[in-house]
């Protein structure tokens, strides 16, 4: 389907979001203007999605994402085509342009996401790999955000500046990082109609200014050859932190009236002002009623409920199996331990019988000490914390469903080591809290001195798991305990 940015006149201000090149940027509507922010991503590239999700969850809990959300993706991640489509009904026309675009790209349809919108000169189509969109949007979905629009930044900047021109003009978007330029995107059209968009990866190479000038000349010549009109205005906008490009020689080289694109004042950096300009450009289109211009936007992602339920069932089955295995092992160990205590009791009872024969020879104080020791031992034997069934029943009341145990070790002095995996660090904290809150009998704590030894995040496929180790004690420790915490 054609996804268009044409809506009613009373459109509310929108929020804009983008993350790339180690930064997460936001532009949110606020009283009297917009609020912008940039968050550096310190995690390795393969773990930055988890960091983005955590940051967005914190902001969402504070209520910062109440406005409709527009997600801005890098312009150089997309391919752009202007097609001439004959008049057909909706389904036939859509099938025709999709088939033509896929044949030009040479990619199977299951690997490419397409979006299109009508322009005065034809149908303007954008294409992006589904793998890139999935990796880019998954942290947003996991954070619980609702996405309304997804479009490349060059299209949002075009919408921001296009109402100022009626002749043929071009917009150059430069993207960079601390090492230099990484990409340039050239959009050319007439007035508000978009005709040609080309991407040029620069990758921080030396002499990028010369390469950029040559590419602009080739693009303008291609536009002149295709549409028979010269480009009269040239605007440049960019966020490279080492933007040392001399603009005047560049404009002279391409023989066009050039200048920097005046951006919105909302933002402390060029990148933030560019994001605010994209949000304003999309909002202007939403306010126009009956305007013929529209921009293509990718369809918002929908959570796969069936897949989520299936994965949840698999995790529950695995967690249950692991818990049963650990429970059986714990029951066997605790049964052996109880038998050991019973043997000790039998020995003590024999000692008491011998002591009764020599009771007349013992002082009252010495007998009281022996009797006190036997009573204490008897209480330990009948303590509910030594009953395996009571232990498993108490743990089942508080153990979280978002974590599962892979190993349960019982040490000789009463220390217990629990290892497993969880869906998040919060779930690891829930495991430690569950062990702390577990009680038996008349409210006696099952474990004491519960602590988390480690919680390490790792990636398995597309999921992030946290391996953990938690230790505790089944009873009060002796006056001179020996630490036996097992390390991985």
N, C-alpha and C positions, 0 to 999 in steps of 0.2 A: 504494500500500500504506500501511497505518497503521504509522507508525514510533513505537514505544513505548519508554519508559524503564523496562522491567521486566526485570531480569536476576537472577542468582543472589545469594546472601547474601554470598559472599566476594569482593565487588567491591573492587578496589584503589582508593586515592585517585586523584582525577583532576586534571588540569591544566586551567586555564581561560585563555582569551585573548580580548581584544577590542581593536579600534583604531578610533578615531573622534575628531572634534573636535581633531585634531592631536596625538594621543597614542596610544602602544601600551602596553597594560597586560597584565601576566602575573600569575598566581597559581599557583604550582607547589608540589606536596607536598615537604616536607623533613622531616628528623628533628625530632620534637617539635612539629610545626606546619606552617606553610606559609611559603613565600618569595614575596614580592611585589616587583614592580618596575614603574616607569613610565618610558617612553622618549619624550621629546618628538620630534615629527616636524617637522623644519625645512624640508623640501622643499615646493615648491608643491603644492596639492591634487592636481593631475593627475599628480604624480610621487611622491606619498607611498607608493603601492603598491610601487615599486622600493625605497624606503628601508625599508619594512616587510620585504620579502623579504630584503634584505641583512642586516638586524638578526637576523631569525629564523634565517638560515643560520649566522651566527656562534654563536648560542645552541645550535643543533642540533649543531654540530660539537663543542661542549663537553659534550654529553650531557645537556642540561636538559629534553629532551622525551621522556623514557622512559615517563612515565605516560600513560594514555589522555587524549586531548585533547578538550575541549569548547569550541567556538567560540561566543562570545556576540555577538549582533548587536544593534543598537539597537532598542528596543521600538517607537519611532515609525516604523520602516521597515516594519512589518507591519500587516496587517488581521486582525481576529479575529471569528469567528462561532461561535455555538452553534446547532447544527441538531438538529431532531427527525427521525431517520431510522427508517423502518419496518424490521421484521425481514426481511432478505433474505440470500441467500448472499453470500460475500465480494466477488466481482467485480461483481455487480449493485449491492450497497450502495455500493461504492466509486465506481462510475460515477454513481450517483444523487447522492451528496453532492458530488462534483466538479462535476457539471453544475449543481447548485443554487448552489454558491458562485460559479462562473464567471458565471452569469446575474446574480447580485447585484452582482458587481464590474464587469460589463460589459467584460471584457478577454478576449482570445483565450487559449486554453490554452498556446500556445507562449511567452507572455510572463510567465506566473505559475507560481511553484513553490508547491505546497500540501502541508500536513502536517496530520494529524488524530489525535486520541486520544479514547477514550471517557471520558465523565464521568458522574456519577450522573444528571444532567439531560439528557443527550444527547451528541452528538458535537461536540467542540470542535475547530474548524479554524482554522489560521493560514495566511495567504497573504503572499507577498513576491515582488516583481518579480525575474525571473531575471537581469536585467541588473545589479541591485544585488548579488545573491548572487555573481554571477560576478566582479565587480570586487572584492568583499570577500574572496573565498576564493582568487582566483588567486595573490596573493603567498604564501599558505600552501602551495599545491600546488607552486609554483616553488621554494620553500625545502625541499621534500621532506618536509613534515610529513604525518602520517596523522591525519585528522579522524574522530572517532567520533560526535560529536553537534553539532548546530547548532540553537540556540534563542534566542528573544528574552530579554533580561535580566529582563523583568517575570515571565516564567514561572519562571526560576531563583530569583528572590527569593520568589515565591509558594511554591515548594517548600520554601524555607528556613524560612518563617514559618507555613505552614498548619497544622502539627501542634499549634499552641498554641491553636487556637480550635475551637469546635463551633457557634457561632452565626454569623449572617451578618456579614461584616466586609469591609473594603475596604483596599487597599494602593495608595498613591499614589507613583509613582516620578518624581522630578524629575531632569532632565538639563540641565546647563548648561556654560558655558565662561566665559572671562574677561569677556565682554561681558554675561553674565547668563543667565537661563533660555532654553533653546531648545525644550524639549518636556516634556510631562507625560503619563504613562500611568496609567490607573486600572484596577485589576483588582478585581472584586467577586465574592464567592461565599459559600458556606456551608460552614463547617468546612474540609475539604481539597478540596471540590469547587469547581471554577472555573466561573463562569456567564457573566460579562460582562467584557470588556476593551475600553476605549475609549482612543484616542490624541488628544492635544490639542497641536498645534504652537503654541509661544509665540513663537519667533523673537526673543527678547530684547526684546519690545515693552514700552513703559512701561505701568505698571498691571497687570503680569502677576499680581500677587497677587489683585487683584479678579477678573480673568478666570478664574484658577484656582478661586477660591472659587465663582463662579457655575457653572463647569463641574462641579465636584464636586457641588453641589446638584442640578443637572440629572441627573447620572449616578445619584445615589442615588434620586432620584424615579423615574427610568426603571426602576431595579432593583426598587423597591417596586411599581410598576405591573405589571411583568412576572411577578414571582415572589411577590407578596403578602406580603413580609417586609421590615421596616425593617432598615437597616444599624446595628448596635449598636457596632461598633468601627471606628476609622479609624487607620491607620498611614501615616506619611510617611517616605520615605527619598530622599535626593538627593545629588548631587555638585557642585551649582553652587558655584563659588568665591566668589560674592557672594550667598550664601543669607542674606538679611536678612528672610525671611518671618516675621512674627509668627504663631506656631502657635496660641496660645490663642484669639485672635479667630476664627481660621479654624475651629477645632473647635466654637466656640460657634455660628458661622454655619451649620454643617451639622448641628448638634444630634446629635452622636455623641461617644462617649468616644474621645479621640484621643491619640496619642503618637508619638514617633519610633520607628522600627523598630530594636531593638537588633541591631547588626551584629556580625560576627566581629571579633575583635581582631587578626586577621592582616592587616596593611597599615598604611602610614603616612598614607594619605589616605582620604577617604570613598569615592572611586572604587575604590581597591584593596580596601577592606573589602567593598564591594558585590560585587566580582568574586569574592572569597573566599567570600562568603555564597552566591553562585550555585553555586560549585563544591561547597560543603558540602551545599546543598539537593539537587543532582542526585545526589550520592554517597549521601545518605540514601535516596533512592528506589531506588537500585541495591541497597542492603542489605536492602530489605524483600521478603520472599518471600510471594507470593500476595496482595500489596496491590492493591486494585481501582483505585487512582488511578494514572494515567499522564499524562505530558505529551507534547504533540506536538513532534517534532524533525524538521527537514528532513533528507532523505537526504544522507549524506556525498558529496562530489563524487568522481568517478572520472576519472582522466586519460584523455583521448581518444588512445589509442595510434595508431590509424590516421591521425588528423589530425597527430599529432606526426611520424610517419614521412613523411607526405606533405610537410609543411613542410620536414623535414630534406632530403628528396630535392630539393625545389625550391632550397633554399639550396646544396646541393652542386652541382647543375647550373649555377646562376648563378656560383658561385665558380669552377668549372672553366672555364666560358666566359671569365670575366674573366681568369683566370690564363693561359689559352691566348693571349688577345689581348695581354696584357701581355708574355708570353713571346715572341710573334712580333715585337712592337715592339722588345723588348730585343735579340732576335737580329739584327734589321736594323741597329739602332744600333751594336751591338758589331761587326758585320761591317764597317760603314763605318769604324769606329774602327780595326779591325785593318788595313784597307786603307790608312788614313792612316799608321799606323805602318810598314807595309811601304814606302810611298813615302818616308818619312823614312830608312828603312834604305838604300834604293837611293841616295838622295842622299848619305848618309854613306859608302857604298861608293865612290862616285865621288870623294868628298873623300879617301878613303884612297888611291885609285889615284894621285891627284895628289901626295899627301904622300909616297908611295913614290918618286916621281921626284926629290923634293927632300930625301930622307932624309939625304943626306950633309951638307946645310946646316943640319939641325936638331940641336939638342942632345938628348941622351938623355932628359933630364927632360921636355922639351916633347913629344917623341914618346910617352913613357909616358902623359902626360896625355891626349893624343888617343886613344891606344889604350884607356885606361881608360873614357873617355866612350863609345866605340863598343861596348865590351863591356857596359857598363851598359844602353845602348840595346837591344842584342841580347837581354839578359835580360828587359827589359820587353816586347819583342815576343813572346817565347816564354813569357811568364807565363801560366799557365792561367786566371788571373782575367780575361784579355782574350778568352777563348774563350766565346762565348755559350752553347754547349751545356754546357760545364762549369759555367757560372753557374746555368743553369736546373736542371741535375741536382743541384747542391749545395743549392739552395733547396728543391727538392722533398723533400729528406730531413727538413727541420726545420720547414717552414712549417705552422702550425696549421690544422686544418680549421674552427675556429670563427671564422675571419676571412677576408675576401676583399678583393682589391686592385681598386680602381677606376681608379687612375692610377699610372703608374710613369715618373718623369722622370729622365733622365740628363743631368747638366750637364757642361760642357766640361772642368772641372778634375777630373773623376772622382767628383764627388759625386752620390749617388742619392737621390731623394725618392720615398717610397712613401706613397700615400694609399689609404685604403679604409675599410671598416666592419667592426665586430666585434660579437659578441653580448654582450660584457662587457668591463670594464676589464682583467680578467685575461687575456682573449684578446689585447688590445693589448700587454700585457707579453710574452705568448708570441711575438708578431710580432717585437718588438725582440730578444727572446732568440734567435729563429730566425736573424735576420740576423747577430747576434753570433757564433753557433756555426757558421755555414756555413763550410766549408773546401773547398779544392780542392787538387789535386796531392798533395804529400806532407804535407798538414796545414796548408797556408798559409791564414790567415784570408781569406775572400772580402771582408769588409767591415771597416773600422775606424771608430772614433769613432761608433758607432751610438747614436742618441738619439731619444727621443720628443718631438716638438715640441708636440703637443696631442692630447687625447683627450676629445671632447665627447659627452655623452650626449644622445640625442634620442628621441622617441616616434614610432613609425610604426604607426598602427592600435593594436593591443593589445600591440605589442612595443616593447622598448627596445633601441635600437642605439647604438653608440659609434663616431662618426667619428674617425679618427686620421690623423696624419702622422708618419712615421718617416724619418730621414735617416741616411745613412752614406756611406762612401768606398770605392770599388773598389780603391784602392791607397794606399800611403803618400803623405801630402801633401807638397807642395813646401815649401821653407823659408819662403816668403812667400805663403801661400794667400790667396785672396779668398773670403770667405763668400758663397755664392749660395743659401742656404736659401730656398726659395720659400714664401711665406705664402699661405694661402687667401684 
